[in-house]
Amino acid sequence: MTAAVPQEDRFQVVINHEEQYSVWPATGEPPAGWRPVGYTGTREDCLGHIEQVWTDITPKSVRDRAAGSTP
């Protein structure tokens, strides 16, 4: 049986407009410019999730410029 994680030890995965990821305490609102992606867990769980989904760390604006599109 898995023990419950205390609320203060829970984190959420957040993303910004450049599609860069970070972790933020689950009990708080992310800072301006960041929004939750819907994944919560321990810090290690969240970092593992980020490692799986954030495969290109190039900011979105740079990827868009390289592709020849303008936002």
C-alpha positions in Angstrom: 0.0 0.0 0.0 1.3 3.5 -0.9 1.4 6.1 1.8 -0.4 9.3 1.2 1.8 12.2 0.3 1.4 15.2 2.7 -0.1 18.2 0.9 3.0 20.3 1.5 5.0 17.7 -0.3 2.8 17.7 -3.4 3.8 19.6 -6.5 2.2 20.4 -9.9 3.7 20.6 -13.3 3.4 24.1 -14.9 4.1 25.4 -18.4 4.6 28.9 -19.8 3.9 30.6 -23.1 7.3 29.4 -24.4 6.3 25.7 -23.6 8.9 25.5 -20.9 8.1 23.3 -17.9 8.6 23.6 -14.2 7.3 22.4 -10.9 5.4 24.5 -8.4 3.9 23.6 -5.0 0.4 22.1 -5.6 -1.0 24.3 -2.8 -0.1 27.6 -4.5 -1.1 29.4 -7.6 1.7 29.4 -10.2 3.4 32.8 -10.9 2.2 35.1 -13.6 2.8 33.6 -17.1 2.6 30.0 -15.9 -0.3 27.6 -15.9 -0.9 24.1 -14.5 -0.9 21.2 -17.0 -2.9 18.9 -14.8 -0.2 16.7 -13.4 0.5 16.6 -9.7 2.6 14.4 -7.4 5.8 14.3 -5.5 8.6 16.6 -6.8 10.3 13.5 -8.2 7.1 12.3 -9.9 6.6 15.7 -11.5 10.3 15.9 -12.6 9.9 12.5 -14.2 6.8 13.6 -16.0 8.6 16.6 -17.3 11.5 14.5 -18.5 9.0 12.4 -20.5 7.0 15.2 -22.2 9.6 18.0 -22.6 11.7 16.4 -25.3 12.8 19.7 -27.0 13.9 22.4 -24.6 14.1 25.0 -27.3 11.7 27.9 -26.5 8.6 27.9 -28.7 9.4 31.4 -30.2 12.8 30.1 -31.4 11.2 26.9 -32.9 8.7 29.1 -34.6 11.4 31.4 -36.1 13.4 28.4 -37.2 10.3 27.0 -39.0 9.8 30.3 -40.7 6.5 31.2 -39.0 5.9 34.3 -37.0 3.6 34.2 -33.9 
